[in-house]
Structures are given as C-alpha cells and as structure tokens.
Amino acid sequence: MAEIEMADVLAAGRGSLYAYRVRGLGRSAVVLWIGGEGDEPDQVLALPEADRRRVPVFTTVRQARVYVSRRGRRLAGSEADTLELTRVQHWLEDPVRRRVPSGAVLDAWNFFEDLARGLGEAHRLPQQSPVHDSAYEKLFGGECAEWTPAEQRAVLELITAGVELWNFCPVIVRPCSSIASDSGRIVPRGL
C-alpha cells in the first residue's frame, strides 16, 4: 500500500482491519493491523503527520472498535490476537541460556516488519538476507535449535531492532474520534 493511501485506508475501506494487542515491557497497547489485499503486504496502521507517521494506539479493543466504526468501518474479527512481546524481551535478556519462545518470536518478527512498513521506516530494521530467510524458515518450522550462529545473530539483531522500533515509534494515544474532510479525503481531526 503506497504511503499516500494510508490516510485513505479508513475512508476507502481498503484492506481488512484487525485489532492487535501487543504486551511488552516498555509499551503495551492495542494497534490496528491492516491485512494486505492480493499481493500487498500487511501493515500496522500509521497516520501521516507533517514529517512522519504515527501509530494510533488504544488501551482496549473496544476503543479501537469505536474509533474504526466512527470512520464507517468494522473490525474483521471480534477478538484481538495478542503478541506476548514480554516473553520475547525476556528471552533477549539471555538468549544463550533461555529457550527461544518460537511462537512469540515468529509473531514479533512479523509484527515488526508490518510496523516498519506502516511507519514507512523499513530502514529501521536490518536489511534481510538469505541468512534471515533461513532463520525464519527454521523458526516457522519450530526448529530454532538448528539455527547456525549466523542465523541466531541475525534473529537477535532483527528482534532487538524491532523492540526498539515498537518502544520508541511515534504514537497517537486514543486518537480523537471526530473526522473532517480535507480536499475530499477524510482525515482524523486534531492530529
């Protein structure tokens, strides 16, 4: 989805919207996740601001549902999936001695890619290489014990950068619910 289209996601009805709960040590919130259509990749909703994008974050799924509903949309599901980022962060504290929480690390990897895409900041994550691809396939297959040292370093680097991105990305806490028209586009008021 092109950056210019992000502001139109809510108004134009593009992509399915899901509430996604992220529970981490530094930041916990509910975000809106957009399922890509066709070949378009998934991404976390981020709204444009003068010189950057900000992620609308909510305390509850209900708040996210009301926000979306006031823009004429509905969440695709009634429940929110949860990323237990705390488990991943705990593993990062001592990855040599702690068992890899493979499901949580896989979810975190996917979330961080979608977050970076939504923010237009893919450069904040390490550029992925064949080593990343191999590590991801092993992670997906539940074979983390088979990671080579290079694969483990690649995963640790990517997940650490992703945690940093999530903890410090610009957000809009419980964004306003009213909307205004700007040249025919519907945009949130007060952002």
FENLIN-V495967 format. One record per helix or strand. SS is the DSSP state (helix for helix, strand for strand). FROM is the first residue (numbers start at 1). TO is the last residue. If there is no record, write none. Layout:
SS,FROM,TO / SS,FROM,TO
//
This chain:
helix,3,6 / helix,9,12 / strand,16,23 / strand,28,35 / strand,43,44 / strand,47,48 / strand,53,58 / helix,61,69 / strand,75,75 / strand,81,84 / helix,85,93 / helix,102,119 / helix,122,124 / helix,130,140 / helix,144,146 / helix,149,168 / strand,171,173 / strand,179,182 / strand,185,188
//
